[in-house]
Amino acid sequence: MNIDQHPPTEIKLRREILLLRIEALTEFPLMILSIVMIPLLVGPFFWDMSAKSEQVFLALNAFIWALFAVDMVVKVLVSTKKIRYVRSHWLEILAVLVPWFRPLRVVRVIIFAVRSYRGLTRIGKPDFLLIYAIVLVVVSATLVTTLEQHQSSPLGTFDNSLWWAIVTITTVGYGDMVPVTNAGRAIAFVVMLGGIGIFGAITANLASMFSRSDSLDTDLLVELKAEIQSLRQEVGSINRA
């Protein structure tokens, strides 16, 4: 391809559009990874873990860090204004370059939550609901593990707490494992309310989707009837002629 066929301004515009697409595609996955980092950062410092479990946590932490690093390098290279991009994303770059600042990645979750309240209509969207559910499950499992690990409770391990949080937020409630501390029970109460709210919003979304589908079908039938009536009138006029 001859570069002369595409002026520099058009090339820059295409790269900026590409950057916007990359950011749109990676925002949600990076958000999930930021949430996953919460127990990976807390576990090795506050939990009684076996050497094998600690190695798994550290390996996952390093893998997620590598994904963040690749993502940032790609975006800086694609950007046409690299210095401005670096200045506007200095917090994320700092979290990638300096290991001690990796917890700043959790700021993504806070920013996402703040954005959701700018437009109340977006709070009930499926992507927001999924993020809220994952945050609630991961954070509650992390807190309960920290609170219950020295209380002769089955929720003293993260895998059990994660299972408990999923069962609780989905309102299944097997009751096979329950918190024994007052703080753990308070967290369970929050998870229960969150589960009711999230699944209520999902139900409302499904009802709205089916309602829109019925409305579209009705509008289509009205248009078809009008078109058939018009065709009948034309045929009738031809026959009379």
FIMAR-719803 format. One line per 5 residues: their letters; for each residue z, y, x of C-alpha. Coordinates in Angstrom, 1 decimal, padded with zeros to 4 digits. Layout:
FIMAR-719803
a) Z:Y:X; ...
This chain:
FIMAR-719803
mnidq) 000.0:000.0:000.0; -001.0:003.4:001.4; 001.9:005.8:001.6; -000.4:008.7:001.0; -001.0:007.4:-002.5
hppte) 002.7:008.1:-003.4; 004.1:011.6:-002.5; 007.5:011.7:-000.9; 009.1:013.1:-004.0; 007.9:010.2:-006.1
iklrr) 009.2:007.7:-003.5; 012.6:009.4:-003.5; 012.6:009.3:-007.3; 011.9:005.6:-007.4; 014.7:004.9:-004.9
eilll) 017.1:007.0:-007.0; 016.1:005.0:-010.1; 016.6:001.8:-008.1; 020.0:002.9:-007.0; 021.0:003.7:-010.6
rieal) 019.8:000.2:-011.7; 021.8:-001.5:-008.9; 024.9:000.4:-009.9; 024.5:-000.5:-013.5; 024.0:-004.2:-012.7
tefpl) 026.9:-004.4:-010.2; 029.5:-002.3:-012.1; 030.7:-005.1:-014.3; 030.8:-007.9:-011.7; 032.5:-005.7:-009.2
milsi) 035.0:-004.8:-011.9; 035.8:-008.4:-012.4; 036.2:-009.0:-008.7; 038.6:-006.0:-008.5; 040.7:-007.6:-011.2
vmipl) 040.7:-011.0:-009.4; 041.9:-009.2:-006.2; 045.3:-008.4:-007.9; 046.9:-011.9:-007.5; 045.1:-012.4:-004.2
lvgpf) 046.9:-009.3:-002.8; 050.3:-010.0:-004.4; 050.6:-013.7:-003.9; 050.9:-014.0:-000.1; 053.6:-011.3:000.0
fwdms) 055.8:-012.1:-003.1; 055.3:-015.7:-003.9; 056.6:-018.9:-002.3; 053.2:-020.5:-001.5; 052.2:-023.5:000.5
akseq) 050.2:-023.0:003.6; 047.1:-024.5:001.9; 047.4:-022.2:-001.1; 047.9:-019.2:001.1; 044.7:-020.1:003.1
vflal) 042.8:-020.3:-000.2; 044.0:-016.9:-001.3; 043.1:-015.3:002.1; 039.7:-017.0:002.0; 038.9:-015.7:-001.5
nafiw) 040.2:-012.3:-000.5; 037.8:-012.2:002.5; 034.9:-013.4:000.4; 035.4:-010.7:-002.2; 035.7:-008.1:000.6
alfav) 032.4:-009.3:002.0; 030.7:-008.9:-001.4; 032.1:-005.4:-001.6; 030.8:-004.6:001.9; 027.3:-005.9:001.2
dmvvk) 027.2:-004.0:-002.1; 028.2:-000.7:-000.4; 025.7:-001.2:002.5; 022.9:-001.8:000.1; 023.7:001.2:-002.0
vlvst) 023.9:003.5:001.0; 020.6:002.3:002.4; 018.8:002.7:-001.0; 020.2:006.2:-001.6; 018.0:009.0:-000.5
kkiry) 021.0:011.3:000.1; 023.2:009.1:002.2; 025.7:011.7:003.3; 026.2:012.9:-000.2; 026.6:009.3:-001.5
vrshw) 029.1:008.5:001.2; 031.1:011.6:000.4; 031.1:010.9:-003.3; 032.2:007.2:-002.8; 034.6:007.8:000.1
leila) 037.4:005.9:-001.6; 035.4:002.7:-002.1; 034.1:002.9:001.5; 037.6:003.4:002.8; 038.7:000.3:000.9
vlvpw) 035.9:-001.7:002.5; 036.4:-000.4:006.1; 040.2:-000.5:006.3; 041.9:-003.8:005.2; 045.2:-002.0:004.3
frplr) 043.3:000.1:001.7; 041.8:-002.9:-000.1; 044.3:-002.5:-003.0; 042.5:000.7:-003.8; 039.8:-001.5:-005.3
vvrvi) 042.1:-001.8:-008.3; 041.4:001.9:-008.9; 038.1:000.6:-010.4; 040.1:-000.9:-013.2; 042.0:002.4:-013.9
ifavr) 038.8:004.4:-013.8; 037.2:002.0:-016.2; 040.1:002.3:-018.6; 040.0:006.1:-018.4; 036.3:006.2:-019.1
syrgl) 036.8:004.1:-022.2; 038.9:006.8:-023.9; 036.2:009.4:-023.4; 034.3:007.9:-026.3; 036.5:006.0:-028.7
trigk) 033.5:004.2:-030.1; 033.0:002.3:-026.8; 036.5:000.9:-026.8; 035.5:-001.9:-029.2; 032.3:-002.8:-027.3
pdfll) 032.1:-006.5:-026.1; 032.1:-005.5:-022.4; 035.2:-003.4:-022.8; 036.9:-006.1:-024.7; 036.2:-008.7:-022.1
iyaiv) 037.5:-006.4:-019.3; 040.7:-005.7:-021.3; 041.2:-009.4:-021.9; 040.7:-010.3:-018.2; 043.0:-007.5:-017.1
lvvvs) 045.7:-008.6:-019.5; 045.5:-012.2:-018.5; 045.4:-011.7:-014.7; 048.1:-009.0:-014.7; 050.5:-010.8:-017.0
atlvt) 050.0:-014.1:-015.1; 050.7:-012.2:-011.8; 053.8:-010.5:-013.1; 055.2:-013.6:-014.8; 054.7:-015.7:-011.7
tleqh) 056.6:-013.1:-009.7; 059.5:-012.9:-012.2; 059.8:-016.6:-013.0; 059.3:-018.3:-009.6; 063.1:-018.5:-008.7
qsspl) 064.3:-019.3:-012.3; 063.6:-023.0:-012.5; 060.6:-022.2:-014.7; 057.2:-024.0:-014.9; 055.7:-020.5:-014.9
gtfdn) 056.8:-020.0:-011.3; 053.3:-021.0:-010.0; 050.3:-018.9:-010.6; 048.1:-021.7:-012.0; 050.7:-022.4:-014.7
slwwa) 051.1:-018.7:-015.5; 047.4:-018.2:-015.7; 047.1:-021.1:-018.1; 050.0:-019.8:-020.2; 048.4:-016.3:-020.3
ivtit) 045.1:-017.7:-021.5; 046.8:-019.8:-024.2; 048.9:-016.9:-025.3; 046.2:-014.3:-025.5; 043.9:-016.6:-027.5
tvgyg) 046.9:-017.0:-030.0; 046.7:-020.8:-029.5; 050.3:-021.0:-028.3; 050.9:-024.6:-027.4; 054.5:-023.8:-026.4
dmvpv) 054.4:-026.3:-023.5; 055.5:-023.5:-021.1; 057.4:-020.4:-022.0; 059.1:-017.6:-020.0; 062.8:-017.9:-019.4
tnagr) 063.5:-014.4:-018.2; 063.8:-011.4:-020.6; 061.2:-009.5:-018.6; 058.9:-012.5:-018.9; 059.4:-012.6:-022.6
aiafv) 058.6:-008.9:-022.9; 055.4:-009.5:-021.1; 054.6:-012.4:-023.4; 055.1:-010.0:-026.4; 052.6:-007.6:-024.9
vmlgg) 050.1:-010.4:-024.3; 050.5:-011.6:-027.9; 049.9:-008.1:-029.3; 046.9:-007.7:-027.0; 045.4:-011.0:-028.1
igifg) 045.7:-010.0:-031.7; 044.1:-006.7:-031.1; 041.3:-008.0:-028.9; 040.3:-010.8:-031.2; 040.6:-008.5:-034.2
aitan) 038.1:-006.2:-032.5; 035.8:-009.1:-031.7; 035.9:-010.1:-035.4; 035.0:-006.5:-036.4; 032.1:-006.5:-034.0
lasmf) 030.7:-009.8:-035.4; 031.1:-008.5:-039.0; 029.3:-005.2:-038.0; 026.5:-007.2:-036.3; 025.9:-009.3:-039.4
srsds) 026.1:-006.3:-041.6; 023.4:-004.5:-039.5; 021.3:-007.7:-039.7; 021.5:-007.8:-043.5; 020.7:-004.1:-043.7
ldtdl) 017.6:-004.6:-041.5; 016.4:-007.5:-043.7; 016.9:-005.3:-046.8; 014.9:-002.5:-045.3; 012.1:-004.9:-044.3
lvelk) 011.9:-006.3:-047.9; 011.7:-002.8:-049.4; 008.8:-002.0:-047.0; 007.0:-005.2:-047.8; 007.4:-004.6:-051.6
aeiqs) 006.0:-001.1:-051.2; 003.1:-002.4:-049.2; 002.3:-005.2:-051.7; 002.5:-002.6:-054.6; 000.0:-000.4:-052.7
lrqev) -002.3:-003.3:-052.1; -002.2:-004.2:-055.8; -003.1:-000.7:-056.8; -006.0:-000.7:-054.4; -007.3:-004.0:-055.7
gsinr) -006.9:-002.8:-059.3; -008.9:000.4:-058.6; -011.7:-001.7:-057.0; -011.8:-004.0:-060.0; -012.0:-001.1:-062.4
a) -014.8:000.4:-060.4
